[in-house]
Amino acid sequence: MTTGRYWLAATGVVLLLWLVALANNATNNYILSFDLALLDWVSQLRTRVLTDVMRGVHALGSLWTVRVLFWATVAVLLLTRRFRHLFVFIGAVVGVITLSSLLAYLFMRPRPLGVEILGDWTGAAHPSRPVAVFTATVVGMLYSLAPQGRLRQLGKPVIAGLVTALSISLIYLGVNSPTDVLIGAIIGVTIPLVAFRLLTPSEVFPVTYRRGQSAHLDVGGRRGQAIHRALEDQLGIQVAEIKPFGLSGSAGSTPLRV
């Protein structure tokens, strides 16, 4: 849960900065000045080739890209019958879409001023909805499709690279300012990360693709500790070991040898 706490702390800092910026015009103007200065510098780096590359990267945040990733994940979760992960994934993505849209409506921040916008955009700029929704989708995919361990750890820097590339492309094309994409990324990571950590902890609801074992409960981790405590508290039994047995002929149950 350490990573989740870090992102919750980051979200708290962002909310505090938002409140300060709203209450203090000087702070808000300072942030706007920083964004515009950086955007002006980036606009001077534009070339025809680099612009074509950034437009291609910009497609990562398109509606069609997100739809393909979202429905592909839903299909896999349905096929593997991991319904709890499915509901958390859908809820997290929909939650990010709703929150980013609500915040954009509340802030009504315009697109960067004084910079030619080279990419597609719609609505208010803050927070960056393409970054928030794309980030929430790929983080949800990681925690619902990748088993805990090396594969999931390898996926984290890949996701970070994709989100960073999308953010840079939006800044380069003048679609969003740096603070727009930063806050969008924090929202997109925090909501699905906390949702999966709280509602589908790997110790209780592991991601697995092993056939024939999906109906059997994992009696390790926190579930195993809870069984130990229940037997000791309710029956007064000192448990040395709990092991599953006879799983091949147990249908949907999980027989245990205590």
C-alpha positions as a Python dict, from the first residue, in 0.01 Angstrom:
ca = {
    (1, 'M'): (0, 0, 0),
    (2, 'T'): (307, 231, 8),
    (3, 'T'): (266, 342, -354),
    (4, 'G'): (-101, 416, -294),
    (5, 'R'): (-11, 635, 4),
    (6, 'Y'): (239, 830, -207),
    (7, 'W'): (-23, 901, -472),
    (8, 'L'): (-280, 995, -210),
    (9, 'A'): (-27, 1237, -64),
    (10, 'A'): (42, 1377, -413),
    (11, 'T'): (-331, 1423, -467),
    (12, 'G'): (-359, 1605, -135),
    (13, 'V'): (-76, 1840, -233),
    (14, 'V'): (-242, 1911, -568),
    (15, 'L'): (-576, 1988, -402),
    (16, 'L'): (-399, 2222, -160),
    (17, 'L'): (-227, 2402, -448),
    (18, 'W'): (-560, 2434, -628),
    (19, 'L'): (-720, 2591, -322),
    (20, 'V'): (-428, 2831, -279),
    (21, 'A'): (-440, 2926, -647),
    (22, 'L'): (-814, 2989, -633),
    (23, 'A'): (-790, 3196, -318),
    (24, 'N'): (-481, 3391, -420),
    (25, 'N'): (-477, 3569, -754),
    (26, 'A'): (-103, 3625, -728),
    (27, 'T'): (-38, 3250, -704),
    (28, 'N'): (-276, 3178, -991),
    (29, 'N'): (-105, 3441, -1205),
    (30, 'Y'): (236, 3298, -1118),
    (31, 'I'): (128, 2950, -1236),
    (32, 'L'): (-17, 3094, -1557),
    (33, 'S'): (302, 3291, -1621),
    (34, 'F'): (513, 2979, -1572),
    (35, 'D'): (294, 2778, -1810),
    (36, 'L'): (297, 3044, -2081),
    (37, 'A'): (674, 3096, -2056),
    (38, 'L'): (740, 2724, -2094),
    (39, 'L'): (491, 2692, -2381),
    (40, 'D'): (650, 2986, -2559),
    (41, 'W'): (993, 2822, -2528),
    (42, 'V'): (861, 2486, -2652),
    (43, 'S'): (690, 2650, -2950),
    (44, 'Q'): (1026, 2777, -3069),
    (45, 'L'): (1150, 2418, -3096),
    (46, 'R'): (884, 2320, -3348),
    (47, 'T'): (991, 2167, -3678),
    (48, 'R'): (785, 1999, -3949),
    (49, 'V'): (921, 1652, -3875),
    (50, 'L'): (887, 1686, -3498),
    (51, 'T'): (534, 1819, -3536),
    (52, 'D'): (435, 1512, -3740),
    (53, 'V'): (582, 1285, -3473),
    (54, 'M'): (401, 1467, -3193),
    (55, 'R'): (72, 1450, -3379),
    (56, 'G'): (117, 1074, -3399),
    (57, 'V'): (190, 1051, -3026),
    (58, 'H'): (-109, 1277, -2962),
    (59, 'A'): (-329, 994, -3094),
    (60, 'L'): (-260, 802, -2772),
    (61, 'G'): (-511, 1025, -2598),
    (62, 'S'): (-773, 1005, -2870),
    (63, 'L'): (-1121, 874, -2799),
    (64, 'W'): (-1072, 576, -3029),
    (65, 'T'): (-748, 466, -2862),
    (66, 'V'): (-909, 476, -2519),
    (67, 'R'): (-1216, 291, -2647),
    (68, 'V'): (-1009, 10, -2798),
    (69, 'L'): (-805, -33, -2478),
    (70, 'F'): (-1112, -10, -2255),
    (71, 'W'): (-1328, -262, -2440),
    (72, 'A'): (-1038, -502, -2498),
    (73, 'T'): (-979, -506, -2121),
    (74, 'V'): (-1350, -558, -2052),
    (75, 'A'): (-1354, -851, -2296),
    (76, 'V'): (-1054, -1020, -2133),
    (77, 'L'): (-1198, -978, -1784),
    (78, 'L'): (-1531, -1123, -1898),
    (79, 'L'): (-1362, -1420, -2064),
    (80, 'T'): (-1153, -1492, -1756),
    (81, 'R'): (-1458, -1437, -1531),
    (82, 'R'): (-1281, -1190, -1303),
    (83, 'F'): (-1591, -984, -1238),
    (84, 'R'): (-1462, -801, -934),
    (85, 'H'): (-1166, -667, -1132),
    (86, 'L'): (-1407, -583, -1414),
    (87, 'F'): (-1634, -369, -1196),
    (88, 'V'): (-1342, -190, -1032),
    (89, 'F'): (-1183, -122, -1372),
    (90, 'I'): (-1504, 22, -1518),
    (91, 'G'): (-1576, 223, -1202),
    (92, 'A'): (-1225, 370, -1189),
    (93, 'V'): (-1224, 480, -1555),
    (94, 'V'): (-1576, 622, -1538),
    (95, 'G'): (-1486, 795, -1212),
    (96, 'V'): (-1185, 964, -1371),
    (97, 'I'): (-1391, 1073, -1672),
    (98, 'T'): (-1658, 1221, -1443),
    (99, 'L'): (-1413, 1394, -1209),
    (100, 'S'): (-1197, 1542, -1488),
    (101, 'S'): (-1507, 1671, -1667),
    (102, 'L'): (-1643, 1823, -1344),
    (103, 'L'): (-1314, 1994, -1262),
    (104, 'A'): (-1281, 2127, -1618),
    (105, 'Y'): (-1630, 2276, -1584),
    (106, 'L'): (-1548, 2431, -1245),
    (107, 'F'): (-1215, 2582, -1349),
    (108, 'M'): (-1312, 2675, -1708),
    (109, 'R'): (-946, 2738, -1786),
    (110, 'P'): (-890, 2842, -2149),
    (111, 'R'): (-645, 2680, -2386),
    (112, 'P'): (-291, 2827, -2388),
    (113, 'L'): (-293, 3188, -2506),
    (114, 'G'): (-50, 3330, -2757),
    (115, 'V'): (55, 2985, -2886),
    (116, 'E'): (-70, 2827, -3206),
    (117, 'I'): (-265, 2509, -3125),
    (118, 'L'): (-166, 2231, -3365),
    (119, 'G'): (-366, 1941, -3217),
    (120, 'D'): (-731, 1849, -3171),
    (121, 'W'): (-905, 1968, -2856),
    (122, 'T'): (-1247, 2025, -2706),
    (123, 'G'): (-1379, 2191, -2391),
    (124, 'A'): (-1178, 2354, -2114),
    (125, 'A'): (-810, 2279, -2064),
    (126, 'H'): (-769, 2205, -1692),
    (127, 'P'): (-711, 1929, -1603),
    (128, 'S'): (-607, 1755, -1925),
    (129, 'R'): (-886, 1507, -1987),
    (130, 'P'): (-695, 1303, -2251),
    (131, 'V'): (-406, 1250, -2008),
    (132, 'A'): (-634, 1168, -1714),
    (133, 'V'): (-851, 918, -1904),
    (134, 'F'): (-565, 751, -2091),
    (135, 'T'): (-365, 718, -1768),
    (136, 'A'): (-661, 572, -1578),
    (137, 'T'): (-723, 322, -1858),
    (138, 'V'): (-368, 188, -1881),
    (139, 'V'): (-320, 181, -1502),
    (140, 'G'): (-649, -8, -1473),
    (141, 'M'): (-530, -251, -1741),
    (142, 'L'): (-206, -310, -1550),
    (143, 'Y'): (-377, -391, -1220),
    (144, 'S'): (-658, -598, -1369),
    (145, 'L'): (-465, -794, -1636),
    (146, 'A'): (-103, -825, -1519),
    (147, 'P'): (-28, -1069, -1235),
    (148, 'Q'): (153, -928, -936),
    (149, 'G'): (526, -963, -967),
    (150, 'R'): (783, -903, -1236),
    (151, 'L'): (537, -851, -1520),
    (152, 'R'): (347, -582, -1333),
    (153, 'Q'): (669, -411, -1227),
    (154, 'L'): (787, -407, -1589),
    (155, 'G'): (458, -254, -1696),
    (156, 'K'): (490, 47, -1464),
    (157, 'P'): (783, 218, -1647),
    (158, 'V'): (615, 140, -1980),
    (159, 'I'): (300, 319, -1865),
    (160, 'A'): (505, 607, -1727),
    (161, 'G'): (678, 640, -2064),
    (162, 'L'): (351, 641, -2258),
    (163, 'V'): (186, 897, -2029),
    (164, 'T'): (497, 1117, -2042),
    (165, 'A'): (506, 1097, -2422),
    (166, 'L'): (139, 1193, -2447),
    (167, 'S'): (189, 1481, -2204),
    (168, 'I'): (489, 1615, -2396),
    (169, 'S'): (298, 1595, -2724),
    (170, 'L'): (6, 1794, -2581),
    (171, 'I'): (241, 2063, -2451),
    (172, 'Y'): (436, 2073, -2778),
    (173, 'L'): (120, 2106, -2985),
    (174, 'G'): (-12, 2381, -2760),
    (175, 'V'): (-320, 2184, -2658),
    (176, 'N'): (-242, 2188, -2284),
    (177, 'S'): (-9, 2363, -2044),
    (178, 'P'): (233, 2175, -1815),
    (179, 'T'): (9, 2207, -1508),
    (180, 'D'): (-290, 2076, -1706),
    (181, 'V'): (-115, 1751, -1796),
    (182, 'L'): (52, 1713, -1455),
    (183, 'I'): (-276, 1728, -1264),
    (184, 'G'): (-447, 1511, -1523),
    (185, 'A'): (-179, 1243, -1478),
    (186, 'I'): (-207, 1254, -1097),
    (187, 'I'): (-583, 1209, -1114),
    (188, 'G'): (-550, 931, -1371),
    (189, 'V'): (-306, 735, -1155),
    (190, 'T'): (-450, 793, -809),
    (191, 'I'): (-812, 687, -857),
    (192, 'P'): (-754, 344, -1021),
    (193, 'L'): (-449, 271, -805),
    (194, 'V'): (-633, 330, -478),
    (195, 'A'): (-946, 153, -607),
    (196, 'F'): (-759, -165, -701),
    (197, 'R'): (-546, -163, -386),
    (198, 'L'): (-852, -129, -162),
    (199, 'L'): (-1110, -339, -348),
    (200, 'T'): (-898, -608, -519),
    (201, 'P'): (-585, -660, -306),
    (202, 'S'): (-354, -912, -472),
    (203, 'E'): (-335, -1120, -154),
    (204, 'V'): (-709, -1188, -171),
    (205, 'F'): (-797, -1144, -539),
    (206, 'P'): (-485, -1238, -735),
    (207, 'V'): (-467, -1198, -1112),
    (208, 'T'): (-406, -1545, -1250),
    (209, 'Y'): (-459, -1727, -1578),
    (210, 'R'): (-409, -2082, -1451),
    (211, 'R'): (-687, -2306, -1573),
    (212, 'G'): (-893, -2508, -1336),
    (213, 'Q'): (-802, -2303, -1029),
    (214, 'S'): (-1024, -1999, -1065),
    (215, 'A'): (-1294, -2132, -832),
    (216, 'H'): (-1051, -2218, -552),
    (217, 'L'): (-972, -1957, -293),
    (218, 'D'): (-620, -1844, -216),
    (219, 'V'): (-567, -1932, 152),
    (220, 'G'): (-241, -1744, 184),
    (221, 'G'): (-178, -1383, 272),
    (222, 'R'): (-445, -1190, 461),
    (223, 'R'): (-716, -1452, 397),
    (224, 'G'): (-494, -1720, 554),
    (225, 'Q'): (-422, -1499, 853),
    (226, 'A'): (-794, -1436, 898),
    (227, 'I'): (-864, -1813, 894),
    (228, 'H'): (-594, -1868, 1157),
    (229, 'R'): (-740, -1599, 1382),
    (230, 'A'): (-1098, -1726, 1337),
    (231, 'L'): (-1004, -2082, 1433),
    (232, 'E'): (-810, -1966, 1736),
    (233, 'D'): (-1068, -1712, 1857),
    (234, 'Q'): (-1386, -1913, 1794),
    (235, 'L'): (-1269, -2274, 1848),
    (236, 'G'): (-960, -2227, 2063),
    (237, 'I'): (-749, -2425, 1814),
    (238, 'Q'): (-381, -2345, 1780),
    (239, 'V'): (-322, -2377, 1406),
    (240, 'A'): (22, -2481, 1287),
    (241, 'E'): (-55, -2505, 915),
    (242, 'I'): (-343, -2483, 668),
    (243, 'K'): (-308, -2658, 333),
    (244, 'P'): (-560, -2714, 49),
    (245, 'F'): (-605, -3073, -64),
    (246, 'G'): (-814, -3267, -315),
    (247, 'L'): (-870, -2964, -537),
    (248, 'S'): (-905, -3167, -855),
    (249, 'G'): (-1228, -3327, -735),
    (250, 'S'): (-1363, -3046, -522),
    (251, 'A'): (-1565, -2860, -788),
    (252, 'G'): (-1611, -2505, -664),
    (253, 'S'): (-1510, -2560, -301),
    (254, 'T'): (-1167, -2531, -139),
    (255, 'P'): (-1115, -2819, 111),
    (256, 'L'): (-851, -2746, 372),
    (257, 'R'): (-634, -2968, 589),
    (258, 'V'): (-575, -2799, 926),
}
